[in-house]
Amino acid sequence: MLSNSGSWNDIISLVDNQNIQHVSFDFWNTIVRPNPQFKEKRAELIGTFFNNQFSKYEIDSAFSKIGKKYNEHQQAGNFAILPLDLLKSVLNEIKPSSNVNLIGLCNQINTLFLAYPPFIEPSFYDVIDLINQKSKTCSITSNTAFISGSVIVKYLENCNLLHRFSFTIFSDEFGFGKPSSKIFDYLTIKAIECKSIVDHTNILHIGDNLQSDYNGAIQSSLTAFHLLDNNLLKNHRNSLHVINDINAIPFSSEEYSKFKFGSYSLAQKFGVDLFEFFKAFHFDKLVCDHRKIIVYSSPYMQIPTSSYYLTHTFYKSFKQFLAAKRIETIQIEFGKIERCQTYTEDYGALTAEERFNLIKNDTYKLITLPAKDDLCIFIDDISITGTHQRVVENLLDSSGIETNSFFLYFAKLSNSDVCPSFENYLNYQFINEITKLLK
């Protein structure tokens, strides 16, 4: 029995193993990535159904809460719940004042899913082509939640992919989900049916969830591969606060809103807090290996952003700390990335792909150029999708700059199920009308 983890490139060598005769894929966050536009349109649809009684944030929060509970329910080995019943739980969460045709609403959501389908991982095609070349078979073994297996099958038909799989197993249709041994035992039976030489030792299951996909398959004596996050970012997103649950923000959202609209005192507070975090967890393993450190705030042209003042406080705290410790071998400098902004849309209300498509047309220039041995610390207030980090990393690459990069945020969103427009909820949590802005 083999056990592995890594990226799509690592999967290829494993699939090539002669012992592997059947490959089972998870669906969500393995074969495909969710389309943020679908969640946006779903929230609009439900809002319209109830005459805009609820905000998109309230609707997204309800889906996130029920989805999280159901994920825990499946991971505990319990029976599967149908998408229609999960949708009913979402509506019970937001408590609409009127009844709704639940089946009709569910059908419209399914139509939206097919209209705004998920994105297929490009590397998946390389792996499935290799499977076919080696005359091996493959299938899908996946948990479902709000979208049923039958709708996913329709999506696969639309993508001309369904014929590439010998069979599909979805938890809402089978009755149990991963990591239950029941679904993996059924996978083994189906794989043996489609190729008689297969037994459980010849099956490889690939998925992104450590407990459901990897541990579940291993416990059922299959070969397992844990697909690590195929993030487009080259560097880790380090942050003081991590937002996993939008119903449990780990900092004051009202203070954050005031900070975004110009509270200098809160910018100072956040900057000091961020440096204390950096000093406690990253200073010793980063700073001592470098003689020069450049601290960059998020890109701007003429009017500094709120994160500029947070970053400047971080920089001053850093300088004061070096002086207090009498560390004279390290030079610290405040750097700037100039940006020519090409849009006027409200960035906080956009989806991940819309954000990148929008800002990729902006022009950026490193005013303060680093040397190869310098340490560059890029700071921003919050990272929702990592779009700005992608832009900075691309800027370094396109400029031929090789340096040591460290990206640091006051907070980051780590739950990919949350619509990026959640950022606007934070921005306007307190400053939501002109009187509060004036105050």
N, C-alpha and C positions, 0 to 999 in steps of 0.2 A: 504494500500500500504506500503510495507516494503522497506527500503533502507539500504544498507550495504556496507562495504568495508573490505578487509583483504586478507587472503591467502586461499589456497585450503582447508585447515582444517576447516576454517570458513564456506566454501561453503557447506560442508557436512551436518551441522546442519540445514542450510537453505533449502536445497533440501528435507530434512526429514520433513519439515513443511507440514502439511496435505493440506493447502490451495494451495500449489504449485503442479500443475499437468503437466506442460510442461516447459522444460528447454531449453533455446536457448543459444548457445555458439558463441562467436566471434571465429575466426580462428587464425589469426596471433597474436603471443605473448600471447595467451590464451591457446588454445589447443596445439599449436606448437611454437617452437622457430626457427628462420631462421638458416640454415646451412651456416656458413661462406665460406665453400668450394664452394658452388654454386656461390656466388658472385665473387669469385676468378676465377672460370672456365668461368663464363660469360664474365668477362673482357678480359680473354685470347682469347675467341672465337671472340669477337668483334674486338680485336686488330688484330687477324689473318685475319678477313674479309677485313680489310683496310691496309694490309701489314705493320702492326705495326706502323702506323702513330701516334698513340696515346698511352700514357702510361696507365697502369692500374689505376693509380690515377686519370687521366683525365676522364677516362670512369666511374669510381666509383663516381666521383664528379658530373658528368652529371646525372647519375641515382639518386643520392641523391638530387640534386637540383630539378629535375622534380618530383620526388616522394614527396618532401616536398610541392611543389606548388599544386600537385594534392590532397594531404591530406587536405590542406587548402580549396581547391575547393569543396571537398566532404563535409567537415565540415560546409561549408557555405550553404549547402542544394542544391547545383547545381546538374545537371544531371551527370550521370556516363560517363566516357570516356573509350573506349575500349583499352585493352593492346596494340594492334597493333598501335594505334594512339599515345599512350604514348611512345612507342619505337621510333616512328618517331620523337617525340619531343626531345628524348635523342640524336638521330643522328643529329638533327638540332642544338643541343647545342654544339656538338663537331665539327660540320661542316666538314665532310669528303670530300675529293676532288673527289670521285667517287661515282656513284650510287650503290645501293645494292638491292638484292631481299629481300624486307622487310618481306614478308610472310615466305620465306625460313629461314631467320635469326630468326624470331619469333619462328618458329617450332623447330629450333635447340636449342634455349634457353629453350623452354618447355621440350625438351628431357634432357637437362642438369639438369633442376629442378627435374625431376623424377629420374635421376641418382645420384644426390646429394640432397636427400630430407631433409625437415626440421625435427627437433627432437621433438617427442611428449613428453609433460610434463607427468612425471610418475604418478602424482596425478590425472590426468584426468581419468585414468582407474578406480580408486576408486570411483569417482563421477558417472561415467556412469554406473558402476556396481550397484551402489545404486539406480540409476534411474530405471534400469531394475527390480531390486528386489522389488521396490515399485510400479511396473506396471505403471510408468509414461512414458511420451514420451519426446523426445528431438530432437533438430535440430541445424543447423548452420545458423547464420545470420551474414554475414561478408562483409566488404568492400574489394575490390580487387584493384590491381594496375597493375603491370607488368605481373603477373601470373593470368590467367583467372580462373573463377569458374569451367569451364569444366576440366581444367588441375588439379585443386585441387581435384575435384571429382575422377579423375583417380588416384591421389595420395592416396586418402582415400580407393579406391578399392584395391590398391597394399598393403595397410596396414591392409586390412581386417577389416576396420572400417566403411565403408559406410553404411552397413546394420544396424548399431547401431542407425542411425539417421532416423527419419520419413521423413524428407525432408531437403533440403539445399536452402538457398537464398544468392546469391552473387550479389554485386552491378552492375557488368558489365552485368549480365544477366537480372536483374530486371529493371535497368535504373536509379536508385537512390540509394545512400548509406546512412549509418548512419551519422549524427543523424536525418536525415529526417524522419518525421512522416509517410511518405508514406511507407517506408520499414518496419517499426514497425507495421503499420496497416495491411500490407500484412502478416507479421508474425502471427498476431492474427487470421486472416482469415484462414491461413493454419493450425494453431494449432487447431482451432475449427473443421476443416474438419477431422482431424485425431483423435479427441477425443471430442465428442459432449458436455461433461460437462464443457469444458474449455471456459472461457471468459478472457478478458485482465487482470483481477485481479488474475488469476491463472497461469500467465506466468512469469517466472523468466528469465531475460537475464543477462548473465555473460560476462564481457569483461574487457580488460586492459586499454582502453582509456576513460578517465573521461568524455570528452565532447561527443564523438561519442557513446560510449556504455552506460555509466551510465546516463548522463543527457538526452540523446536521449530517452532512455527507460522510464525514470521517466516522461518526458514530454508527453509521449504517454500512461501514466497511467499504465505502467507495473511495476512489481517488478524488481529492478536492484541490481546487485552486482558488485562493482568495484574491480577487481582483482589487488592487488598491486604487484609491481615488485617482482617476486619470485626469488630474487637474491641468489646465493649460498654463498655470503659473509655474515659473521655474524656481521660485523661492517660497519658503514657508510664510504664511501670514501670522506673525506673532502679535498677540494682543493682550491688553490688561483684562478686558472683559470678553467673554464668549457668550453669544446669545444662541441658546439651543431651543428655548421655548419662549415664544413671543408673549406668553401670558405671565412670564416670570423674568422680566428684564433685570439684569444684575446691577443696575445703576439707576439713578433718578432720571426718568424720562423728561420730567419737567425741567430739571436743571440742564439736561442736554439741549432741550428746545431753546432755553434762554441763551445758552452758549452759542448755538447756531445763529441766533439773531443778534449777537454782539455783546454778550456779557463778558467783559474783560476779566472780572474777578473769577468767573467760572473757568475761563480759558487758562488762567494761572493755576487754579486748583487742579484741573484735569492734567495740565502739563507736569505739575509736581508729582501727582499720583502716577503718571506714566513713567517718569524717571525713576521713582522709587521701585516700581515693578521691574524696570530694565536693570537697575542696580542690583536688585536681589536675585534675579534669575539669569541675566545674560552678561553682566559686566565682566566677571572673572574669565569666562570662556571666550569672550570676543575681544575686549579692548586691549588686553596686555600684548597681543600679537601684532598690534599696529602702532605706527608712530604718528599717523595723521588720521583724524576722523572728520568727515564732512556730514553735517546734519541737514537734510533737505526737508522742507515742508511740501505740501501738495502743490502741483503746478498752478501758477497764476500769472497774470500779465502786469497790471498796474494796481488793482485794488486787492490787497491781501485778503485771503479767506479766513474763516474762523479757525481752521486748523493751523494757519500760519502762526497765530498768537499762542496756541497750545504748543506748537513746535518750538517757538522762540523761548517759551518758559522752560521746556525740556532742555533746550540748549544752554540756557543760563544756569539751570540747576546742575547740569553736567559740568560746566566750567567751574562753578563754585565747589563742587565735590572734588574735582581734580586739585583745585587750589588748597582746599582744606586738608587733603591727604598728601599735599606737597608732591604730587606726581607731575614732574616737569618734562618727562620724556615723551609725553603725548601732546600733540598739537590738535586743537579742535577748531573747526571753522563752520560758519553758517552758510549753507549753499542755497542756490535758487534754480528752479526749473521754470523757464518762461513758457507761457502758453498763449497761443492765439485761439480763442474760443470761437467756434463757428456756428453756434446754435443758441436759441433763446428758450427752448423747451424746459419744463420743470423736470430736471434730471431724476429727482427722488421718486417720481411717479412712473418711471419707465421700467420695462422688463430688462433682464440681463442682456439679451441679444440686442434690444433696442439701444441700450446704453453703449455697448461696444460699437455698433454701427454708427452711432451719433458721434462719439468722441474720437473715433479713429480718423476722422477728417480734420480734427484740430492739428495744429502744428506745435511741436514742442522743441525746446532747445535748452541744453544744459549750459547755464551761464557760468557756473562754477564747475570746472572740469576736474575729475579725480584722476589720480595716478593709479597704476595697476595695483600697487601695494596698499592703497588707502582703504579705509572702511567707510562705506557710504551707508548712512542710516536714513531711510526714507520713511517719513512719518505722515500719517493722516488720521483724521478723527475716527472714521468708521469705514470698514470694508464690508460691503453688502455682497457683491458678486466677484470682487477682485478685478474689475474692469480697469480701474486706474493703474493698478499694479501691472497688469498686462501691457498697458501703454508705456509705462516707464521701462519695463523690461525690454520691450521692443525698441524703445528709443536707445537704450544702451547698446543693443545688438546692432541696430542700423548705423549707429555712430562709431562702431568698432571699438567700444570702450569695454575693456576687461578690468573689472574691479570686484571688490568684496561687497556684496549687497546684503543689507538687513532691512526687512520691511516690518514696521512697527505701527500698531493701531491702538487707539483708545478702546475700541470694541470691534468685533467682527461677528457677522451672522454665519453660523455653521450649519444651519438647517436648510438644505436645498429645497425642502417642500414649501418654504415660506416665499411668497411672491416678493420680489425686490421692492415693490411700491410700499412695503412696510417702512422703508426709510422715511417716507413722508409722514407716517404716523408719528415717528420720533421727532422729526423736525417741527411739526406743528402741535405737539402734545400740549404745550403751554401757550405759545404764541400763535393763537388761532383766530385772532381778531385784532383790529387796529388799536383798540383801547389797551390791550395787553402789551402790544408792541411799544406804544407810547409810555406806558408804565415802566 
